[in-house]
Amino acid sequence: MSRPPFDLTQVLEQAQELGGKLQRLQAELRHRTVQTTAGGGMVEVTVNGAMEVVSVRIDPQAVDRRDVEMLQDLVVAAVNQGIRRAREMAQEAMQQAMGIPMGDVLQLLGQLK
């Protein structure tokens, strides 16, 4: 059984088109955000789709000079949760833009090596 001829021009055109889609998506993700909280809402963090922390809000009741370490832990927890959720949001957006799951894309790219 013979394989169909490999059209490198077509593959390159598709790769270029995909690259353009990904660039547009990255620009769009900078404007999409997720919000997370820690400590029952005492700390709220907003992260965009570019994995940048956009804002941090701390309830004044969370500020206790005797327990700064707890506040630091709440900020770290909220930021890490925000980054995880922003990453999930970005992966979902990429899956929708490309029409296939990111795991499949990564697997295909691995096969090209």
Backbone as ProteinMPNN parsed JSONL, in Angstrom:
{"seq_chain_A": "MSRPPFDLTQVLEQAQELGGKLQRLQAELRHRTVQTTAGGGMVEVTVNGAMEVVSVRIDPQAVDRRDVEMLQDLVVAAVNQGIRRAREMAQEAMQQAMGIPMGDVLQLLGQLK", "coords_chain_A": {"N_chain_A": [[0.852, -1.17, 0.0], [0.732, 2.109, -0.962], [1.798, 5.322, 0.217], [0.127, 8.495, 0.217], [1.42, 11.265, -1.7], [3.628, 13.473, -0.015], [2.89, 16.682, 0.766], [4.718, 19.276, 1.218], [4.482, 22.036, 0.981], [1.786, 22.513, 1.491], [1.638, 21.642, 4.155], [3.339, 23.521, 5.365], [1.887, 25.877, 4.865], [-0.404, 25.359, 6.393], [0.762, 25.243, 8.915], [1.65, 27.857, 9.158], [-0.785, 29.223, 9.142], [-1.904, 28.174, 11.475], [-0.051, 29.175, 13.301], [-0.633, 31.912, 13.141], [-3.244, 31.895, 14.16], [-2.71, 31.089, 16.782], [-1.174, 33.251, 17.709], [-3.081, 35.327, 17.653], [-4.856, 34.291, 19.514], [-3.258, 34.271, 21.838], [-2.974, 37.018, 22.247], [-5.628, 37.671, 22.754], [-6.054, 36.215, 25.104], [-4.68, 37.686, 27.0], [-6.5, 39.509, 27.803], [-8.495, 38.103, 28.983], [-9.643, 36.919, 32.098], [-9.315, 35.18, 35.259], [-10.667, 34.743, 38.509], [-9.668, 34.036, 41.814], [-9.976, 32.861, 45.191], [-8.803, 32.789, 48.591], [-8.727, 31.607, 51.972], [-11.422, 31.823, 52.686], [-12.319, 33.95, 51.133], [-10.846, 36.05, 52.026], [-8.523, 36.757, 50.728], [-8.192, 37.741, 47.434], [-7.423, 37.021, 44.11], [-6.641, 38.014, 40.817], [-5.947, 36.668, 37.691], [-4.594, 36.757, 34.423], [-4.973, 35.3, 31.099], [-2.411, 35.136, 30.153], [-0.938, 34.285, 32.181], [-0.332, 36.213, 34.089], [-0.379, 37.988, 37.125], [-2.949, 40.075, 37.748], [-4.34, 41.536, 39.662], [-4.485, 41.897, 43.24], [-6.466, 41.505, 46.039], [-6.866, 42.231, 49.385], [-8.64, 41.524, 52.221], [-9.127, 43.81, 54.797], [-9.494, 42.694, 57.345], [-7.946, 40.455, 57.277], [-5.436, 41.248, 57.797], [-3.203, 40.955, 60.174], [-0.917, 41.88, 62.39], [0.358, 40.154, 64.079], [0.281, 37.751, 62.817], [1.508, 37.54, 60.203], [2.583, 35.622, 58.587], [0.476, 33.817, 58.043], [-1.136, 35.387, 56.348], [0.626, 35.719, 54.205], [0.766, 33.058, 53.341], [-1.888, 32.717, 52.494], [-1.977, 34.474, 50.32], [-0.095, 33.295, 48.584], [-1.391, 30.827, 48.145], [-3.761, 31.674, 46.842], [-2.712, 32.906, 44.547], [-1.375, 30.748, 43.288], [-3.562, 29.043, 42.793], [-4.987, 30.7, 41.071], [-3.242, 30.842, 38.876], [-3.268, 28.17, 38.053], [-5.98, 27.939, 37.274], [-6.064, 29.875, 35.238], [-4.317, 28.746, 33.414], [-5.765, 26.444, 32.728], [-7.958, 27.716, 31.521], [-6.682, 28.884, 29.313], [-5.779, 26.587, 27.96], [-8.228, 25.391, 27.288], [-9.23, 27.352, 25.554], [-7.347, 27.192, 23.496], [-7.795, 24.589, 22.614], [-10.37, 24.875, 21.58], [-9.864, 26.738, 19.547], [-8.155, 25.323, 17.889], [-9.477, 22.986, 17.455], [-8.84, 20.453, 18.296], [-7.864, 18.406, 21.082], [-5.325, 19.642, 23.334], [-3.522, 17.769, 24.354], [-3.448, 15.863, 22.32], [-2.291, 17.417, 20.306], [0.255, 17.939, 21.382], [1.208, 15.327, 21.464], [1.253, 14.728, 18.726], [3.179, 16.591, 17.874], [5.38, 15.571, 19.206], [5.762, 13.226, 17.804], [6.782, 14.165, 15.447], [9.422, 14.658, 15.83]], "CA_chain_A": [[0.0, 0.0, 0.0], [1.58, 3.297, -1.054], [1.323, 6.507, 0.936], [-0.071, 9.641, -0.674], [2.598, 12.134, -1.711], [3.719, 14.431, 1.083], [2.886, 18.044, 0.227], [5.368, 20.133, 2.203], [3.928, 23.388, 0.854], [0.502, 22.53, 2.197], [1.934, 21.537, 5.583], [3.873, 24.81, 5.786], [0.781, 26.839, 4.861], [-1.238, 25.054, 7.558], [1.524, 25.632, 10.105], [1.634, 29.32, 9.204], [-2.146, 29.595, 9.532], [-2.027, 27.816, 12.884], [0.754, 30.147, 14.043], [-1.407, 33.151, 13.196], [-4.349, 31.68, 15.108], [-2.158, 31.058, 18.132], [-0.789, 34.616, 18.074], [-4.319, 36.059, 17.953], [-5.381, 33.736, 20.753], [-2.421, 34.763, 22.934], [-3.338, 38.417, 22.474], [-6.958, 37.666, 23.364], [-5.965, 35.676, 26.462], [-4.199, 38.74, 27.899], [-7.672, 40.273, 28.243], [-9.405, 37.196, 29.695], [-9.135, 36.727, 33.45], [-9.982, 34.322, 36.235], [-10.501, 35.214, 39.889], [-9.655, 32.987, 42.82], [-9.907, 33.367, 46.56], [-8.269, 31.912, 49.638], [-9.111, 32.061, 53.304], [-12.834, 32.189, 52.722], [-12.527, 35.235, 50.467], [-10.003, 37.09, 52.638], [-7.568, 37.162, 49.7], [-8.725, 37.509, 46.093], [-6.394, 37.252, 43.096], [-7.076, 37.953, 39.423], [-4.852, 36.271, 36.81], [-5.046, 36.725, 33.031], [-4.617, 34.12, 30.314], [-0.968, 35.143, 29.898], [-0.379, 33.859, 33.467], [0.124, 37.39, 34.824], [-1.26, 38.407, 38.21], [-3.461, 41.386, 37.384], [-4.663, 42.262, 40.887], [-4.6, 41.191, 44.51], [-7.265, 42.242, 47.013], [-6.758, 41.63, 50.707], [-9.609, 42.048, 53.172], [-8.403, 44.387, 55.947], [-9.577, 41.804, 58.502], [-6.907, 39.427, 57.15], [-4.159, 41.849, 58.166], [-2.943, 40.824, 61.6], [0.536, 42.023, 62.557], [0.888, 39.016, 64.825], [0.243, 36.536, 61.998], [1.82, 37.896, 58.818], [2.86, 34.377, 57.861], [-0.798, 33.288, 57.547], [-1.527, 36.211, 55.206], [1.517, 35.353, 53.099], [0.328, 31.749, 52.851], [-3.139, 32.903, 51.756], [-1.652, 35.102, 49.03], [0.536, 32.262, 47.75], [-2.426, 29.859, 47.751], [-4.666, 32.296, 45.867], [-1.975, 33.106, 43.29], [-1.175, 29.445, 42.646], [-4.855, 28.597, 42.283], [-5.296, 31.547, 39.921], [-2.404, 30.427, 37.745], [-3.809, 26.888, 37.566], [-7.241, 28.182, 36.56], [-5.755, 30.611, 34.012], [-3.721, 27.761, 32.498], [-6.887, 25.642, 32.224], [-8.72, 28.57, 30.612], [-5.902, 29.027, 28.08], [-5.801, 25.301, 27.257], [-9.559, 25.23, 26.69], [-9.328, 28.271, 24.416], [-6.528, 26.643, 22.411], [-8.494, 23.424, 22.08], [-11.47, 25.357, 20.747], [-9.32, 27.393, 18.357], [-7.516, 24.344, 17.014], [-10.421, 21.93, 17.162], [-8.401, 19.167, 18.842], [-7.305, 18.559, 22.428], [-3.905, 19.983, 23.401], [-2.751, 16.538, 24.549], [-3.252, 15.279, 20.991], [-1.347, 18.276, 19.584], [1.588, 17.685, 21.929], [1.588, 13.995, 21.035], [1.611, 14.827, 17.296], [4.456, 17.294, 17.776], [6.407, 14.644, 19.665], [5.996, 12.24, 16.747], [7.499, 14.797, 14.345], [10.867, 14.731, 16.16]], "C_chain_A": [[0.901, 1.237, 0.0], [0.942, 4.453, -0.306], [1.088, 7.63, -0.066], [1.16, 10.537, -0.62], [2.503, 13.175, -0.599], [3.853, 15.827, 0.491], [3.422, 19.006, 1.284], [4.815, 21.55, 2.155], [2.619, 23.505, 1.629], [0.719, 22.47, 3.714], [2.447, 22.872, 6.116], [2.79, 25.888, 5.833], [-0.119, 26.629, 6.076], [-0.541, 25.472, 8.85], [1.52, 27.148, 10.265], [0.257, 29.829, 9.649], [-2.364, 29.321, 11.028], [-1.242, 28.794, 13.759], [0.031, 31.48, 14.189], [-2.558, 33.042, 14.181], [-3.838, 31.734, 16.545], [-1.729, 32.447, 18.6], [-2.021, 35.447, 18.438], [-4.902, 35.594, 19.285], [-4.571, 34.227, 21.955], [-2.757, 36.214, 23.259], [-4.698, 38.503, 23.169], [-6.889, 37.211, 24.824], [-5.422, 36.699, 27.46], [-5.372, 39.515, 28.505], [-8.698, 39.408, 28.973], [-8.804, 36.901, 31.062], [-9.941, 35.687, 34.214], [-9.715, 34.922, 37.608], [-10.545, 34.015, 40.814], [-9.556, 33.625, 44.193], [-9.265, 32.325, 47.462], [-8.712, 32.479, 50.975], [-10.546, 32.518, 53.38], [-13.118, 33.556, 52.128], [-11.689, 36.359, 51.044], [-8.965, 37.625, 51.653], [-8.164, 36.784, 48.355], [-7.656, 37.905, 45.082], [-7.029, 37.128, 41.716], [-5.85, 37.683, 38.553], [-5.389, 36.26, 35.382], [-4.534, 35.476, 32.323], [-3.165, 34.065, 29.908], [-0.204, 34.775, 31.171], [0.24, 35.013, 34.246], [-0.884, 37.701, 35.923], [-1.657, 39.846, 37.923], [-3.785, 42.206, 38.63], [-4.7, 41.312, 42.076], [-5.414, 42.085, 45.438], [-7.181, 41.496, 48.332], [-7.759, 42.319, 51.627], [-8.838, 42.591, 54.379], [-8.461, 43.502, 57.197], [-8.512, 40.712, 58.471], [-5.547, 39.951, 57.602], [-4.042, 41.837, 59.693], [-1.43, 40.836, 61.777], [1.151, 40.826, 63.282], [0.939, 37.746, 63.986], [0.426, 36.87, 60.516], [2.029, 36.642, 57.978], [1.572, 33.771, 57.286], [-1.247, 34.07, 56.311], [-0.66, 35.88, 53.994], [1.103, 34.016, 52.496], [-0.963, 31.856, 52.039], [-2.882, 33.518, 50.38], [-1.032, 34.073, 48.09], [-0.509, 31.267, 47.26], [-3.339, 30.436, 46.68], [-3.971, 32.493, 44.521], [-1.791, 31.776, 42.563], [-2.472, 28.896, 42.071], [-5.247, 29.409, 41.044], [-4.506, 31.151, 38.688], [-2.907, 29.101, 37.177], [-5.085, 27.108, 36.756], [-7.007, 28.933, 35.257], [-5.155, 29.666, 32.971], [-4.817, 26.884, 31.894], [-7.713, 26.434, 31.216], [-7.995, 28.688, 29.265], [-5.908, 27.729, 27.282], [-7.146, 25.062, 26.587], [-9.721, 26.119, 25.461], [-8.52, 27.752, 23.236], [-7.19, 25.427, 21.778], [-9.628, 23.855, 21.16], [-10.944, 25.972, 19.455], [-8.767, 26.381, 17.362], [-8.447, 23.199, 16.655], [-9.996, 20.553, 17.626], [-7.794, 19.396, 20.216], [-5.802, 18.814, 22.402], [-3.041, 18.747, 23.61], [-2.458, 15.87, 23.219], [-2.244, 16.086, 20.187], [0.069, 17.998, 20.062], [2.095, 16.315, 21.505], [2.021, 14.01, 19.556], [2.952, 15.503, 17.126], [5.602, 16.39, 18.203], [6.749, 13.612, 18.606], [6.788, 12.831, 15.582], [9.006, 14.848, 14.584], [11.619, 13.597, 15.55]], "O_chain_A": [[1.745, 1.384, 0.884], [-0.281, 4.555, -0.206], [1.774, 7.707, -1.086], [1.865, 10.566, 0.388], [1.425, 13.684, -0.294], [4.824, 16.117, -0.207], [2.675, 19.487, 2.136], [4.694, 22.198, 3.194], [2.387, 24.487, 2.334], [0.048, 23.177, 4.466], [2.041, 23.31, 7.193], [2.78, 26.72, 6.74], [-0.547, 27.591, 6.714], [-1.178, 25.99, 9.767], [1.399, 27.661, 11.377], [0.164, 30.763, 10.446], [-2.938, 30.142, 11.744], [-1.708, 29.193, 14.826], [0.082, 32.104, 15.249], [-2.823, 33.97, 14.945], [-4.458, 32.349, 17.413], [-1.904, 32.783, 19.771], [-2.004, 36.185, 19.423], [-5.381, 36.401, 20.082], [-5.15, 34.566, 22.987], [-2.817, 36.589, 24.429], [-4.887, 39.32, 24.07], [-7.585, 37.758, 25.681], [-5.685, 36.581, 28.657], [-5.252, 40.101, 29.581], [-9.668, 39.93, 29.523], [-7.602, 36.66, 31.178], [-11.077, 35.363, 33.866], [-8.671, 35.531, 37.841], [-11.345, 33.097, 40.632], [-9.116, 34.765, 44.342], [-9.198, 31.142, 47.13], [-9.027, 33.662, 51.098], [-10.856, 33.494, 54.063], [-14.042, 34.247, 52.558], [-11.803, 37.503, 50.604], [-8.573, 38.79, 51.723], [-8.591, 35.647, 48.154], [-7.059, 38.977, 45.178], [-7.853, 36.245, 41.478], [-4.839, 38.377, 38.659], [-6.509, 35.807, 35.146], [-3.76, 34.699, 32.883], [-2.716, 33.053, 29.37], [1.015, 34.93, 31.24], [1.215, 34.826, 34.975], [-2.093, 37.681, 35.69], [-0.805, 40.732, 37.861], [-3.543, 43.413, 38.668], [-4.914, 40.108, 41.939], [-5.105, 43.264, 45.609], [-7.397, 40.285, 48.391], [-7.732, 43.539, 51.793], [-7.982, 41.894, 54.925], [-7.555, 43.562, 58.028], [-8.204, 40.11, 59.5], [-4.608, 39.172, 57.77], [-4.697, 42.609, 60.392], [-0.744, 39.902, 61.36], [2.333, 40.53, 63.109], [1.566, 36.766, 64.387], [-0.411, 36.519, 59.685], [1.689, 36.614, 56.795], [1.577, 33.267, 56.163], [-1.693, 33.472, 55.332], [-1.168, 35.774, 52.878], [1.091, 33.86, 51.275], [-1.123, 31.177, 51.025], [-3.503, 33.123, 49.393], [-1.41, 33.995, 46.921], [-0.512, 30.902, 46.085], [-3.658, 29.752, 45.708], [-4.576, 32.272, 43.472], [-2.026, 31.688, 41.358], [-2.476, 28.341, 40.972], [-5.781, 28.857, 40.082], [-5.043, 31.129, 37.58], [-2.966, 28.928, 35.959], [-5.25, 26.533, 35.68], [-7.681, 28.659, 34.264], [-5.454, 29.778, 31.782], [-4.806, 26.61, 30.694], [-8.122, 25.901, 30.184], [-8.62, 28.601, 28.208], [-6.029, 27.76, 26.058], [-7.203, 24.587, 25.453], [-10.279, 25.694, 24.449], [-8.961, 27.861, 22.092], [-7.155, 25.254, 20.56], [-9.827, 23.275, 20.093], [-11.515, 25.754, 18.386], [-8.891, 26.553, 16.149], [-8.23, 22.512, 15.657], [-10.705, 19.576, 17.384], [-7.263, 20.474, 20.484], [-5.088, 18.274, 21.556], [-1.928, 18.685, 23.088], [-1.356, 15.367, 23.001], [-1.428, 15.513, 19.464], [0.981, 17.84, 19.251], [3.281, 16.154, 21.217], [3.019, 13.391, 19.185], [3.78, 15.056, 16.331], [6.684, 16.443, 17.618], [7.893, 13.169, 18.516], [7.398, 12.091, 14.811], [9.778, 15.056, 13.648], [12.834, 13.499, 15.72]]}, "name": "protein", "num_of_chains": 1, "seq": "MSRPPFDLTQVLEQAQELGGKLQRLQAELRHRTVQTTAGGGMVEVTVNGAMEVVSVRIDPQAVDRRDVEMLQDLVVAAVNQGIRRAREMAQEAMQQAMGIPMGDVLQLLGQLK"}
